[in-house]
Amino acid sequence: MFSFQEKYGGRPIQSEDIMDAQSWLALGQVEEFKSSGSFYTWTNKHEVGDRIFSKLDRVFINNIWLDEFPNTDACFKWEVWGIIKLSWTIGTNQLLVLGLKV
């Protein structure tokens, strides 16, 4: 977990967990990709009083990605197709030019 707001219910997030996650980000020289849609991406599916929600799914990027695709974001959303599942997409407002060798 990267912040105290990323979990609702269950055992509280510990400060050490957040510090460990933040250290991992710094060592890897990555940052969390901006996202929209569902904030909590996991639930234990228990009854309302015992239910836990967490933000588990995320996308990380480095400076190379950000320089190459500056206008992109990730979208997390819940879908129901016989089963409830979480899907995500990465979108860009940038025109990609692909070279073809003829």
C-alpha positions in Angstrom: 0.0 0.0 0.0 1.2 3.4 -0.9 -1.1 5.5 1.4 -3.5 5.1 4.3 -6.5 5.8 2.0 -5.9 2.8 -0.2 -7.7 0.4 2.1 -11.1 0.5 3.8 -12.0 -2.1 6.5 -10.0 -5.0 7.9 -6.6 -4.6 9.5 -5.3 -1.1 9.4 -2.4 -0.2 7.1 0.9 0.1 9.0 3.3 3.1 8.4 6.1 0.6 7.8 4.2 -0.8 4.8 3.8 2.6 3.2 7.5 3.5 3.8 8.5 0.2 2.2 6.3 0.8 -0.8 7.6 4.4 -1.2 11.2 3.1 -1.0 10.4 0.6 -3.8 9.1 3.4 -6.0 12.2 5.5 -5.4 14.6 2.6 -6.0 12.9 1.6 -9.2 12.7 5.2 -10.4 9.0 4.7 -11.3 5.9 6.5 -10.4 2.2 5.6 -10.3 0.5 6.3 -13.6 -2.5 8.7 -13.4 -5.7 6.7 -13.4 -9.5 7.2 -13.4 -12.5 5.0 -12.7 -12.7 2.7 -9.7 -10.4 3.7 -6.9 -10.8 0.4 -5.0 -9.9 -2.5 -7.3 -10.3 -5.4 -4.9 -12.9 -6.6 -2.3 -13.1 -9.7 -0.2 -16.8 -10.1 -1.1 -17.9 -10.5 2.5 -21.1 -9.2 4.0 -21.4 -5.4 4.3 -20.1 -5.2 7.9 -17.0 -7.3 7.2 -16.2 -6.1 3.7 -12.7 -4.9 2.9 -11.9 -2.7 -0.1 -8.3 -2.1 -1.3 -6.5 -0.4 -4.2 -4.4 -3.3 -5.5 -4.3 -2.8 -9.2 -2.2 0.0 -10.6 0.2 0.9 -13.4 3.7 2.2 -12.9 5.7 4.2 -15.4 9.2 5.6 -15.7 10.4 8.9 -17.3 11.0 7.2 -20.7 7.3 6.2 -20.9 6.2 9.6 -19.8 8.4 11.3 -22.4 7.2 9.0 -25.2 3.4 9.1 -24.2 2.8 12.3 -22.2 -1.0 12.3 -22.7 -2.0 8.9 -21.5 -3.9 7.6 -18.5 -5.2 4.3 -17.2 -8.9 3.6 -16.5 -10.0 0.9 -14.0 -13.7 -0.2 -14.1 -15.9 -2.9 -12.8 -17.8 -5.0 -15.4 -20.6 -7.6 -15.1 -20.6 -10.3 -17.7 -22.0 -13.3 -15.8 -19.2 -12.6 -13.3 -18.0 -9.4 -11.8 -14.5 -8.5 -12.9 -12.2 -5.5 -13.0 -10.9 -4.4 -16.4 -8.4 -1.7 -17.2 -7.3 0.2 -20.3 -4.6 2.6 -21.1 -5.6 5.4 -23.4 -3.6 8.0 -25.3 -4.4 11.2 -27.1 -1.2 10.9 -29.1 -1.1 9.9 -32.7 1.3 7.0 -33.0 3.3 6.9 -36.3 4.6 3.5 -37.3 7.2 3.1 -40.0 6.6 0.4 -42.7 9.5 -1.0 -44.7 8.5 -1.5 -48.3 
